[in-house]
Amino acid sequence: MTNFYFKPLKSEKLQSGVCYGQFLINDLQPGQGITIGNHLRRVLLGDLEGTAISAVRIVGIRHEFATIPGVREDILEILLNLKGIVIKSTTRDTKFGRLKVQGPLVVTADLISLPTGLEIINKNHYIATISSSINLEIEFKIEHGTGYKLASQMFLDEDKSFLQIDSIFMPVQKVNFKIENVYDNDNSITERLFIEIWTNGSIKPIDALKKACQIIINLFTSLIETKNSQEILEPKTNNTSLTIEPYTNIAIEELQLSVRAYNCLKKAKINTVGDLLQYSPEQLQELKNFGRKSADEVFSTLKNKLNIILKKDIQNN
């Protein structure tokens, strides 16, 4: 069996702080390239964990439509700028950061004080401009997660002074891949897979790729270690009463019987499956206007829909 490995072809950090990497896998069998490429792309974009600002508290501000005298941006613009701050974390715990400055000043991300274990990647990221000698004080709630979280409501339930913002936890911004066929001297075909990864700078592309591979390995390992499904689904024929009990409170309307059978049961004050099971097959047929045809319909419905086998069916079998 061929030992596959990622061969790094290119690695660079762009001016915006984005990290780019290109990798190659050789000697794949036909069809393996598209399978591996698609799976890696999905995991890279959706399953990797990251850290982001999820809420802020700005001293003196009670709603998102406010303005701060002496600050060029309104609150909505400041919240939008804060979404672009990239944070690297070595912990999964919720942390809080703070910003306290006095103008006039151009406020950037490097002025934010963070606890141990957190680091701002794009330190020059613009937040706001203070044009007078006022104080600006902001507290940041920083969370760990996957994917993205939309602000379902503007204020947090636990603290009405915190404004929620949309959180983008995904460290990988973009993934491309392409497949090329390789023909050898025997005219047999193998594939090679090229993968391109762009991250926000909080993780290197090669590390993101390794984490994605580990997630996939863990997924299939858990499937292999799962107990035999036949052992779980093995029927227990000696304890039929256990299969009947959970259905006793189901209304007979759920059985979707014919109008004739339904009306006969209701007139006899049989409203649930539990009521129905109190009657033997012979007693059911003694109900007014409830004949053999209606009884067979009830027996069949109980068996097919709820897997309840009445004594009549057992005797017939």
Secondary structure, DSSP 8 states (H G I E B T S, - for coil): ------EEEEEEE-TTS-EEEEEEEEEE-TTHHHHHHHHHHHHHHHT-EEEEEEEEEETT--STT---TTBSS-HHHHHHHHTT--EEES--S-EEEEEEEESSEEEEGGG-B--TTEEES-TT-EEEEE-SS-EEEEEEEEEEEESEE--SSSB-SS-TT-EE--EE--SEEEEEEEEEEEE-TT--EEEEEEEEEEE-SSS-HHHHHHHHHHHHHHHHHHHHHS--HHHHH---TT-THHHHGGGTT-BGGGG---HHHHHHHHHTT--BHHHHTTS-HHHHHTSTT--HHHHHHHHHHHHHHH----HHHHHH-
